[in-house]
Amino acid sequence: MGLAEGRLRHRRGAMMTHRFHWPEGKTCAVMISIAFDDGLDATARAPDLPTREKSHSVWKYGAARGVDRMLECLDAADLPATWFLPGAIARTQGAAVSRISAAQHEIACHGWGTERLDQIPVSERAALLSRARGALQEASGQAVRGFRLPYGNWPVDFAAQLLAAGFGWSHTLQGDDWPYLHPEGIVEIPFHSETEDRPYFQFNFAPAFPTGLSRIPSYEGVLGNWIAEFDACHRYGLCLSVLLRPEWTGTPGRIGLMRRLIAHMRERDDVWFATGSEVAEWTRTQGLYPEDNHPLNVYSRYLKEA
């Protein structure tokens, strides 16, 4: 084995064994996230949806029943969650925002109305970010620090724009298993689609969400996927993000999946359950920036070349 090959193997081994040093000697971190859009994500893709009450009611169910079921589930488990809300929710569902904040959960921003920020001018984008953050802060009484891109691609120089707008961390990109720092100082807490609920449970005939109408899977199968992801994150000392929605997981049957997943995770006494801002602040103490070949840097170079 040559010197170069030996170095490569050593580097790969270091990457596999690297572990975040979590607070209080905890083995891994869990961030429970809830995205509450109140149907704005659906109407952004089908503007006539509010005139079609049967279909629209699928998304309105979250505000009617799902939000409170999720709050009750989290309260029973005595766990914090980070709720991603569009700024417009502060105007249309102010009472729900107040209940979420009063229950000591974190409020984070999901745009103003799930618009595509990568397709609007920089100045307009800045105005929307400021408007959304201000509305959520006013409704919740909290300093809103987290952001999740509602739709579309990561805009050029977006991390710097988020920082200028008062945000400190993002939960948008997927290219890692550990939280990391953008060069501008924004923390990225990666997520993965397999630990969301929407790929499994979003379903509506007309308009067809998702396109092609995949079938709703076995609840036990979905729970098995989530448990497998948690067990692996615990084994490797990672940060697991679970992203759920009131309209999908807040139903009488599926809320049981949330309860059972939490119960499984609580069987371990070395798990740090934290909000997005808590994970972000801890990540800054680690000072770990992504390597040159990290997907973040590869994508950044691609955007600049394009």
C-alpha positions in Angstrom: 0.0 0.0 0.0 1.4 3.4 -1.1 1.7 6.5 1.1 -1.1 8.2 -0.7 -3.5 5.3 -0.4 -2.6 4.9 3.3 -3.5 8.6 3.9 -6.8 8.2 2.1 -7.7 5.2 4.2 -6.8 7.0 7.4 -8.9 10.0 6.4 -11.9 7.8 5.6 -11.5 6.1 9.0 -11.3 9.4 10.7 -14.5 10.5 9.0 -16.3 7.3 10.1 -15.2 7.6 13.7 -15.6 11.3 14.2 -18.2 12.1 16.8 -19.7 15.4 17.9 -19.0 16.1 21.6 -22.6 16.6 22.7 -23.5 18.5 25.9 -23.2 16.6 29.3 -21.6 13.6 27.6 -24.7 12.7 25.6 -24.2 10.3 22.8 -26.4 11.9 20.1 -28.9 14.7 19.6 -32.5 14.7 18.5 -34.3 17.7 17.1 -38.1 17.3 16.8 -39.3 19.7 14.1 -42.9 20.5 13.1 -43.8 22.3 9.9 -47.2 24.0 10.1 -48.1 25.7 6.9 -51.9 25.7 7.2 -52.2 24.7 3.5 -50.1 27.5 2.1 -47.6 25.0 0.7 -50.4 23.4 -1.3 -52.1 26.6 -2.5 -48.7 27.8 -3.7 -48.7 24.9 -6.2 -52.5 24.9 -6.8 -53.8 28.5 -6.4 -57.4 27.4 -6.9 -57.3 25.0 -4.0 -59.1 27.3 -1.5 -62.2 27.2 -3.8 -62.2 23.4 -3.7 -63.3 22.8 -0.1 -63.0 19.0 -0.2 -59.3 19.1 -1.2 -58.5 22.2 0.8 -59.9 20.6 4.0 -57.1 18.0 3.8 -54.6 20.7 4.6 -56.8 22.7 7.0 -57.1 19.6 9.2 -53.7 20.5 10.8 -55.0 23.7 12.3 -58.4 22.2 13.2 -57.1 19.1 15.0 -53.4 18.3 14.4 -51.7 21.2 16.1 -53.3 20.5 19.5 -52.8 16.8 19.3 -49.1 17.4 18.7 -48.9 19.8 21.5 -50.5 17.3 23.8 -48.1 14.6 22.7 -45.0 16.8 23.3 -46.4 18.0 26.7 -47.0 14.4 27.8 -43.3 13.6 26.9 -42.0 16.9 28.3 -40.0 17.5 25.2 -39.2 20.7 23.3 -39.9 21.0 19.6 -39.0 23.6 16.9 -42.1 24.7 14.9 -41.4 26.1 11.4 -44.1 28.6 10.4 -44.6 30.9 7.5 -44.9 34.5 8.5 -48.4 34.7 7.1 -49.6 32.2 9.8 -49.0 34.9 12.4 -51.9 36.8 10.7 -54.3 33.9 10.0 -53.5 31.5 12.9 -52.3 33.9 15.6 -54.1 32.0 18.4 -52.3 28.7 17.3 -48.9 30.5 17.3 -49.6 31.8 20.8 -50.5 28.3 22.0 -47.3 26.9 20.5 -45.2 29.6 22.1 -46.9 29.4 25.4 -46.1 25.7 25.5 -42.4 26.7 25.5 -41.7 25.5 22.0 -39.4 27.3 19.6 -40.8 29.3 16.7 -38.7 29.3 13.5 -39.4 30.8 10.1 -40.6 29.0 6.9 -40.7 32.0 4.6 -43.7 34.3 4.3 -46.1 32.2 2.3 -44.0 29.3 1.0 -42.8 31.3 -2.0 -39.8 30.4 -4.2 -37.1 32.7 -2.8 -34.7 31.6 -5.5 -36.9 33.1 -8.2 -37.4 36.6 -6.9 -35.0 39.6 -6.8 -32.6 39.9 -3.9 -34.2 43.1 -2.5 -37.7 41.6 -2.6 -36.4 38.5 -0.9 -34.8 40.6 1.9 -38.1 42.4 2.4 -40.0 39.1 2.7 -37.5 37.6 5.2 -37.8 40.7 7.3 -41.6 40.8 7.1 -41.9 37.1 8.0 -39.5 37.2 10.9 -41.1 40.3 12.3 -44.6 38.9 12.1 -43.6 35.7 13.9 -41.7 37.5 16.6 -44.7 39.8 17.3 -47.1 36.9 17.4 -44.9 34.6 19.6 -43.0 37.0 21.7 -39.8 35.1 20.8 -36.6 36.1 19.0 -36.9 34.0 15.8 -33.4 32.7 14.8 -34.1 29.6 12.7 -35.1 29.4 9.0 -36.2 26.6 6.7 -36.4 27.3 2.9 -40.0 26.8 2.0 -39.6 25.8 -1.7 -37.1 25.8 -4.5 -33.3 25.9 -4.6 -30.8 27.5 -2.2 -30.2 31.0 -3.7 -26.8 32.4 -4.4 -25.2 34.0 -1.3 -28.3 33.1 0.7 -26.4 32.3 3.9 -25.2 35.9 4.0 -28.7 37.2 3.4 -30.1 35.1 6.2 -27.4 36.4 8.6 -28.2 40.0 7.5 -31.9 39.4 8.2 -31.2 38.3 11.8 -31.3 34.5 11.4 -28.6 32.3 12.9 -29.2 28.8 11.6 -30.9 26.9 8.7 -32.7 23.6 8.5 -32.8 23.3 4.7 -29.9 21.3 3.2 -29.3 17.6 3.3 -25.6 17.0 2.5 -24.3 15.7 5.9 -25.0 13.8 9.0 -23.7 16.4 11.5 -24.6 20.1 11.8 -22.0 22.3 10.3 -21.1 26.0 9.7 -21.5 27.9 6.5 -18.5 30.1 5.8 -20.7 33.1 6.6 -21.3 31.8 10.1 -24.9 30.4 9.6 -25.3 26.9 11.1 -26.8 24.3 9.0 -28.7 21.5 10.7 -29.2 18.9 7.9 -32.4 17.0 7.5 -33.2 13.8 5.5 -36.5 12.9 3.7 -36.7 9.5 5.3 -37.4 11.1 8.7 -40.1 13.4 7.4 -43.8 12.3 7.3 -44.8 14.0 4.1 -43.1 11.5 1.7 -45.1 8.7 3.3 -48.4 10.3 4.0 -49.2 13.3 1.8 -52.0 12.2 -0.4 -54.8 14.0 -2.4 -56.6 12.8 -5.5 -57.2 16.2 -7.2 -54.9 18.1 -7.5 -52.7 15.1 -7.3 -50.3 15.5 -4.4 -47.9 13.9 -4.9 -47.9 13.6 -8.7 -48.5 10.0 -9.6 -50.3 9.4 -6.3 -48.1 7.1 -4.4 -50.0 4.9 -2.0 -50.1 5.5 1.8 -47.7 3.0 3.4 -48.0 0.8 6.4 -47.8 2.7 9.6 -45.6 0.0 11.1 -43.3 0.3 8.1 -42.9 4.0 8.5 -42.3 3.7 12.3 -39.7 1.0 11.6 -37.9 3.4 9.2 -37.8 6.2 11.8 -36.6 3.9 14.6 -33.9 2.5 12.3 -32.7 6.0 11.6 -32.6 6.9 15.3 -30.8 3.8 16.2 -28.1 4.5 13.6 -27.8 8.1 14.6 -27.3 6.9 18.2 -24.7 4.4 17.2 -22.6 7.0 15.3 -23.2 10.0 17.6 -25.1 12.1 15.1 -28.0 14.6 15.2 -31.4 13.2 14.1 -34.0 15.6 12.8 -37.6 14.4 12.7 -39.8 16.7 10.6 -43.5 16.2 11.1 -46.7 18.1 10.1 -50.0 18.5 11.9 -52.1 17.6 8.8 -50.3 14.2 8.3 -49.1 13.1 11.8 -51.7 14.8 13.8 -54.5 12.3 12.9 -55.8 10.0 15.7 -53.9 7.0 14.3 -50.6 8.6 13.3 -50.1 10.6 16.5 -49.5 7.1 17.9 -46.4 6.8 15.7 -45.1 10.0 17.2 -45.7 8.7 20.7 -44.1 5.4 20.0 -41.0 6.9 18.3 -40.5 9.3 21.3 -41.0 6.4 23.7 -38.3 4.4 21.8 -35.9 7.3 21.9 -36.5 7.9 25.6 -35.4 4.4 26.4 -31.9 5.7 26.1 -30.7 8.0 28.8 -27.9 9.5 26.7 -29.9 11.4 24.1 -29.9 15.2 24.0 -33.4 16.4 23.0 -32.9 20.0 21.8 -34.4 22.8 19.8 -32.8 24.0 16.6 -31.3 27.1 18.3 -29.8 24.9 21.0 -28.2 22.6 18.4 -27.0 25.6 16.5 -25.4 27.3 19.5 -23.7 24.0 20.4 -22.4 23.6 16.9 -20.7 27.0 17.0 -18.7 25.8 20.1 -17.4 22.9 18.0 -16.2 25.3 15.3 -16.4 22.6 12.5 -16.5 24.0 9.0 -17.2 21.6 6.1 -14.2 20.3 4.1 -13.4 21.5 0.6 -15.2 18.6 -1.0 -18.3 18.9 1.1 -21.6 19.1 -0.9 -22.1 22.7 0.4 -18.8 23.9 -1.1 -19.3 21.9 -4.3 -22.8 23.4 -4.8 -21.5 26.9 -4.0 -18.8 26.6 -6.7 -21.4 25.2 -9.2 -23.6 28.2 -8.6 -20.8 30.7 -9.1 -19.7 29.0 -12.3 -23.2 28.8 -13.6 
